[in-house]
Amino acid sequence: MCYTLECEYFYNEKVTIMAHVFWIFLIALTSTSILSADVLSTIFETKKIRVCIWPEYYGISYINPRTQELTGIDIDLAKEFAKDLGVSVEFKSSSFATLIQDINTHYCDIAMFAIGHTEERKKYLTLTTPHLASDVYAIAAKSNRRIQTWDDIDKEGVVVAVAKGTYHVKLMQDYLKNAKLLIVDSLHAREQEVEAGRADVFMSDYPFGIYMLEEQEWAKLIKPTKPFHITPYGWAMAQNEPSFEQRVEAFIKAIKQDGRLLSASKRHHLEPIVVSE
């Protein structure tokens, strides 16, 4: 047995090191438990589902700038889903540009803002059975005489704006042979480019096309002369969450059968793009 001050020092150091190792182990164990807890269990434990939305998506998940009210078909359906689960809902602001990151960093449990099914997103996310499907539409200024029909778009000198993060980027990169593609940071920037005359058209979908016709006097809608690229829309969640995925899919099946999907689509003038089967 050693009773010197040197022995006591080394003994205390050993105890301190062991204590640090214990706490590191405990923190690692706790972190692993948190990370391994499946999403559905966490939702029930916290009694809350966190839903990512894009607050600029008219008819889908839109904050009215005048009333600050959050409206849209996916807002209604998120509330219905939370009600079915018996939990509250917390809406969290997201966007198409940050969607993959927001889901995979657990910023939210599910993204519900009419997310187009694309191969790129399928690499990183689980996309649900679609509840909507939309073709592509172009928005031009009424004063723009050069753009009257869809066939006027892909021509020399025409500038086509698309928003970063949307599926329209890849679609237009593949489609346009003569027109110039302009990729901007937001949907609002698309509008500004066309309204200011710096772009001739911007690409959108049915919900946003309806918004432009209802809210912007200067805008006109250019429809494809035949089906151009109909994209299914659903919701997105993290991969490898079988319990949660099963619960979400059961909800989608239920709202298609019991009329809640159709009812919500009518409230927001989206009945033409509902996928009811």
Buried (B, 14 or more C-beta within 10 A) or exposed (E): EEEEEEEEEEEEEEEEEEEEEEEEEEEEEEEEEEEEEEBBEBBEEEEBBBBBBBBBBBBBBBBEEEEEEBBBBBBBBBBBBBEBBEBEBBBBBBBBBBBBEBBEEEBBBBBBBBBBBBEEBEEBBBBBBBBBBBBBBBBBBEEBEEBEEBEBBBBEEBBBBBBBBBBBBEBBEEBBEEBEBBBBEBBEBBBBBBBEEEBBBBBBBBBBBBBBEEEBEBBBBBBBEEEBBEBBBBBBBBBEBEEBBEBBBEBBEBBBEEEBBBBBBEBBBBEEBBBEE
